Structure formats: structure tokens, C-alpha cells
Amino acid sequence: LWIGTFVGVVRFDGVRFLRFSSANLPQLGPGRVSRLFEDRTGVLWVGLESGRLLAWKDGIARIHLQNSDPPNQAVIAMAQDGVGNLWLQLGAGRLGRLTSDGVDFVATTGPLSSRSSLGLLVDAAGTLWVGTKDGLKVWDGNRLVTPLGMSETPNQPLDAFAWARDGALWTIRNRTLRKLRN
């Protein structure tokens, strides 16, 4: 179990808590953890409020993004699509795909007053779903588009969205829970 904190990450191994901060893991740098994500190869991705992104596996940490420019563009969401691309979303709403050279920012999804409207999910078919200022969208390989069969949903940000075990897509907006897809 991994837990992001204001000063680093903590791992609970079932018996004890192991703490990692910039003192014993200098790649973390300053700032609090904003997102943790483990990809299919077992790499733990650590996003920080400063915009820094690092990958950590087998005790080795590599920085993939230095602190953001402009500063304080927190990494708030991460997902891995069906072909293995790692996607990230920053607090100001920038959507990017990790490349060998850094991040290729491909769209703007915000900004919003509430970060909860932003987010990334991948469905069973490997499609990337993106929470934006204009509601829920999917990445079609070139741009963000309204998902098929969802044109009747308002183009307004969601409060939250998540996949259920049965494949249904649940959304919350204005204190209303809706099942949009199954």
C-alpha cells in the first residue's frame, strides 16, 4: 500500500510503515504528493503539487518532469491506455502523453475552480476518458470528442466519475448520481 503525503510517500508492507521524503529520496524534491499511480509494469508514478513527475521501481527513481512552468501545476490525474501510453492531467487542465522526451501536451481540459471535475479513466477497450470543463470527453487519437451516445448529457463539468465492476460508467453532477453506460 502506497500513501502520498505532504512531505513524500509512505509504504505499508503489512507490518510497518516505511517513509520516503526528499531526505532519503532526493528526486522527490520539495512539495506534497498530488497523485500516485502504478502502471502495468509495476512502476510507481509520483506526481507532485509542483508539477514534478517521477517514476520509481526497484528502489530507483527517475525524474520525468521537473517542476512545472508556470510553477505549481500539480499532476492531478494519471492513467495508462490500452497500448501502454501513460497520460497525465495537470491542475490547470493540460492533458499530456508521456514520451521518451518528456510530455506531449495534446489538449486543454480546464481550468476549473474544482479539480474534482478533472480526471482520467481508461475503459476495458483501452479508450481514454477525460473529465473537462465541458463535461466528459474521450481521446480519439487526435482530439477530445463527446463520447458516442452521450451527446444528450450537458456540456458541464462533472463532480466525479468512475467505472463500476460491471462496466457501467457512473457520474455525479449537482448531487445527482447517473448511470450513463453499461
HELIX and SHEET records of a PDB file:
HELIX    1   1 PRO A   26  LEU A   28  5                                   3    
HELIX    2   2 ARG A  115  SER A  117  5                                   3    
SHEET    1   A 3 TRP A   2  GLY A   4  0                                        
SHEET    2   A 3 GLY A   8  PHE A  12 -1                                        
SHEET    3   A 3 PHE A  17  SER A  21 -1                                        
SHEET    1   B 4 VAL A  33  GLU A  38  0                                        
SHEET    2   B 4 LEU A  44  LEU A  48 -1                                        
SHEET    3   B 4 LEU A  53  LYS A  57 -1                                        
SHEET    4   B 4 ILE A  60  LEU A  65 -1                                        
SHEET    1   C 4 VAL A  75  GLN A  80  0                                        
SHEET    2   C 4 LEU A  86  LEU A  90 -1                                        
SHEET    3   C 4 ARG A  94  THR A  99 -1                                        
SHEET    4   C 4 GLY A 102  THR A 108 -1                                        
SHEET    1   D 4 GLY A 119  VAL A 122  0                                        
SHEET    2   D 4 LEU A 128  THR A 132 -1                                        
SHEET    3   D 4 GLY A 135  TRP A 139 -1                                        
SHEET    4   D 4 LEU A 144  VAL A 145 -1                                        
SHEET    1   E 3 ALA A 160  TRP A 163  0                                        
SHEET    2   E 3 LEU A 169  ARG A 173 -1                                        
SHEET    3   E 3 THR A 176  ARG A 181 -1                                        
END                                                                             
